[in-house]
């Protein structure tokens, strides 16, 4: 059974979008932060590490998803 290029690109596109969505949900802080303007960047990063579900895995999935999306877009242009 041969998989043609269109099906492979659609699978890559769906996998990339799902990776971006799941990565963002893992990386993002889903609770509101009070006094955002009074916080320094280091304090916000520390709050993100404490409040986010899994920020390192989320960041990896975001990067993986954006790279996969770029490769899929190049594949659509190439075909």
MIKOLRO-179009 format. One record per atom (N, C-alpha, C, O): x, y, z; residue in three letters. Coordinates in steps of 0.1 Angstrom, whole numbers, padded with zeros to 4 digits, always signed. Atoms other than C-alpha are relative to their C-alpha. Layout:
XYZala/...
***
This chain:
+0008-0012+0000unk/+0000+0000+0000unk/+0009+0012+0000unk/+0017+0014+0009unk/-0008-0012+0001unk/+0015+0033-0011unk/-0007+0012+0005unk/-0019+0014+0002unk/+0006-0012-0005unk/+0009+0065+0007unk/+0005+0011-0009unk/+0017+0013-0010unk/-0005-0011+0008unk/+0009+0094-0016unk/+0004+0012+0008unk/+0001+0013+0020unk/-0005-0012-0007unk/+0024+0128-0008unk/-0010+0008+0007unk/-0008+0014+0017unk/+0011-0009-0006unk/-0009+0146-0001unk/-0004-0005+0013unk/-0006+0003+0023unk/+0004+0006-0013unk/-0019+0122+0027unk/+0011+0002+0010unk/+0008+0005+0022unk/-0011-0002-0009unk/+0016+0125+0042unk/+0001+0014+0005unk/+0004+0017+0016unk/+0000-0014-0003unk/+0014+0163+0041unk/-0011+0003+0010unk/-0010+0011+0019unk/+0011-0003-0009unk/-0020+0163+0057unk/+0002-0006+0014unk/-0001+0001+0024unk/-0003+0006-0013unk/-0009+0139+0085unk/+0011+0009+0007unk/+0009+0011+0019unk/-0010-0009-0006unk/+0022+0162+0091unk/-0006+0013+0004unk/-0003+0018+0015unk/+0006-0013-0004unk/+0000+0193+0092unk/-0009-0002+0012unk/-0008+0006+0022unk/+0009+0003-0012unk/-0025+0177+0117unk/+0009-0002+0012unk/+0006+0003+0023unk/-0009+0003-0012unk/+0004+0164+0139unk/+0007+0013+0004unk/+0009+0015+0017unk/-0006-0012-0004unk/+0021+0198+0138unk/-0009+0009+0008unk/-0006+0015+0018unk/+0009-0008-0007unk/-0010+0217+0148unk/-0004-0005+0014unk/-0005+0002+0023unk/+0002+0006-0013unk/-0018+0193+0176unk/+0011+0002+0009unk/+0009+0004+0021unk/-0012-0002-0008unk/+0018+0195+0188unk/+0000+0015+0005unk/+0004+0017+0017unk/+0000-0014-0004unk/+0015+0233+0189unk/-0010+0003+0011unk/-0007+0010+0021unk/+0011-0002-0010unk/-0018+0233+0208unk/+0003-0007+0013unk/+0002+0000+0024unk/-0003+0007-0013unk/-0007+0207+0234unk/+0012+0006+0006unk/+0012+0008+0019unk/-0012-0007-0006unk/+0027+0224+0238unk/-0004+0013+0006unk/+0002+0016+0017unk/+0003-0013-0006unk/+0011+0258+0244unk/-0008-0002+0013unk/-0006+0005+0023unk/+0007+0003-0012unk/-0013+0243+0270unk/+0009-0005+0011unk/+0006-0001+0023unk/-0010+0004-0010unk/+0016+0227+0288unk/+0009+0011+0005unk/+0013+0012+0016unk/-0009-0010-0002unk/+0038+0257+0286unk/-0006+0012+0007unk/+0000+0019+0015unk/+0007-0013-0005unk/+0013+0285+0295unk/-0004-0001+0014unk/-0007-0012+0019unk/+0006-0001-0013unk/+0002+0296+0329unk/-0015+0002-0002unk/-0019+0012-0008unk/+0015+0000+0002unk/-0035+0289+0330unk/-0007+0007+0011unk/-0019+0008+0011unk/+0006-0008-0011unk/-0041+0310+0362unk/+0005+0014-0002unk/+0016+0016-0006unk/-0004-0014+0001unk/-0041+0348+0362unk/+0011+0004+0010unk/+0011-0001+0021unk/-0011-0006-0009unk/-0010+0366+0377unk/-0004+0014+0004unk/-0008+0022-0005unk/+0003-0014-0006unk/-0017+0396+0399unk/+0012+0009-0002unk/+0023+0004-0001unk/-0010-0011+0000unk/+0003+0428+0395unk/+0011-0004-0010unk/+0023-0005-0007unk/-0009+0004+0010unk/+0019+0418+0362unk/+0011+0011-0003unk/+0023+0008-0005unk/-0010-0011+0002unk/+0036+0453+0358unk/+0010+0001+0011unk/+0021+0006+0008unk/-0009-0001-0011unk/+0053+0450+0392unk/+0010-0011+0000unk/+0020-0011+0008unk/-0009+0012+0000unk/+0070+0417+0384unk/+0012+0002-0010unk/+0010+0008-0020unk/-0012+0000+0009unk/+0105+0414+0369unk/-0001-0013-0009unk/-0009-0022-0007unk/+0000+0012+0009unk/+0112+0389+0341unk/+0004-0012+0007unk/-0002-0023+0004unk/-0004+0011-0008unk/+0130+0366+0365unk/-0011-0006+0009unk/-0013-0018+0010unk/+0011+0005-0008unk/+0100+0365+0388unk/-0011-0006-0008unk/-0018-0016-0004unk/+0011+0006+0009unk/+0076+0358+0359unk/+0005-0014-0005unk/-0004-0023-0005unk/-0004+0013+0004unk/+0098+0329+0347unk/-0001-0010+0012unk/-0004-0021+0010unk/+0001+0009-0011unk/+0099+0315+0382unk/-0015-0004+0003unk/-0018-0015+0006unk/+0014+0003-0002unk/+0061+0318+0385unk/-0005-0009-0011unk/-0013-0018-0008unk/+0005+0009+0010unk/+0057+0301+0352unk/+0005-0014+0003unk/-0002-0024+0000unk/-0005+0013-0003unk/+0079+0272+0363unk/-0008-0006+0011unk/-0010-0019+0011unk/+0008+0005-0011unk/+0058+0269+0395unk/-0014-0003-0005unk/-0020-0013+0000unk/+0015+0001+0003unk/+0023+0273+0379unk/-0003-0008-0013unk/-0014-0013-0014unk/+0002+0007+0012unk/+0027+0257+0345unk/+0000-0015+0002unk/+0006-0020+0012unk/+0001+0015-0001unk/+0019+0220+0340unk/+0014-0006-0002unk/+0019-0013+0007unk/-0013+0005+0004unk/+0052+0211+0323unk/+0006+0009-0010unk/+0005+0007-0022unk/-0005-0010+0010unk/+0070+0241+0308unk/+0011-0005-0009unk/+0012+0000-0021unk/-0011+0005+0009unk/+0100+0222+0294unk/-0005-0008-0011unk/-0001-0007-0023unk/+0006+0008+0010unk/+0079+0196+0276unk/-0008+0009-0010unk/-0009+0007-0022unk/+0008-0009+0008unk/+0056+0224+0264unk/+0008+0008-0010unk/+0004+0009-0021unk/-0009-0007+0009unk/+0085+0244+0250unk/+0005-0009-0011unk/+0006-0004-0023unk/-0005+0009+0010unk/+0098+0214+0232unk/-0011-0003-0010unk/-0008-0003-0022unk/+0011+0002+0009unk/+0064+0206+0217unk/-0003+0012-0009unk/-0006+0010-0020unk/+0002-0012+0008unk/+0060+0242+0206unk/+0010+0001-0011unk/+0007+0003-0023unk/-0011-0001+0010unk/+0094+0242+0188unk/-0002-0011-0010unk/-0001-0009-0022unk/+0002+0012+0009unk/+0087+0207+0174unk/-0011+0003-0010unk/-0010+0000-0022unk/+0012-0003+0008unk/+0053+0218+0161unk/+0003+0011-0010unk/-0002+0010-0022unk/-0002-0010+0010unk/+0065+0250+0145unk/+0010-0004-0011unk/+0009-0001-0023unk/-0009+0005+0010unk/+0094+0232+0128unk/-0007-0009-0010unk/-0005-0009-0022unk/+0008+0009+0008unk/+0070+0205+0116unk/-0009+0008-0010unk/-0012+0004-0021unk/+0009-0008+0008unk/+0046+0232+0103unk/+0008+0007-0011unk/+0003+0008-0022unk/-0008-0006+0011unk/+0074+0249+0084unk/+0004-0010-0010unk/+0003-0008-0022unk/-0003+0011+0010unk/+0085+0216+0068unk/-0012-0004-0008unk/-0011-0006-0020unk/+0012+0003+0007unk/+0049+0208+0059unk/-0003+0011-0010unk/-0007+0008-0021unk/+0002-0011+0009unk/+0045+0243+0044unk/+0009-0001-0012unk/+0005+0002-0024unk/-0010+0002+0011unk/+0077+0238+0023unk/-0004-0011-0009unk/-0003-0011-0021unk/+0005+0012+0008unk/+0063+0204+0012unk/-0011+0003-0008unk/-0012-0001-0020unk/+0011-0005+0009unk/+0031+0220+0000unk/+0004+0008-0011unk/-0001+0007-0022unk/-0005-0009+0010unk/+0050+0246-0019unk/+0008-0008-0010unk/+0007-0006-0022unk/-0009+0008+0009unk/+0074+0220-0034unk/-0009-0009-0009unk/-0005-0011-0021unk/+0008+0009+0008unk/+0046+0197-0046unk/-0009+0008-0009unk/-0017+0002-0016unk/
***
